[in-house]
């Protein structure tokens, strides 16, 4: 599967140690690295979840598969 630029950026940041979390109450995916915390478009994360690149636990934390 060829990843889009936003998907590649997200995977790269996760490989570099950033943390991705799904906040169920707001529906937002938040990416936290050493410098900032920012929202990630849900479609970017959901497509990676669907194909198994990322796994999401029941507590909302997301990790590379």
Order of alpha helices (4+ residues) and beta strands (2+ residues): alpha-beta-beta-beta-alpha-beta-beta
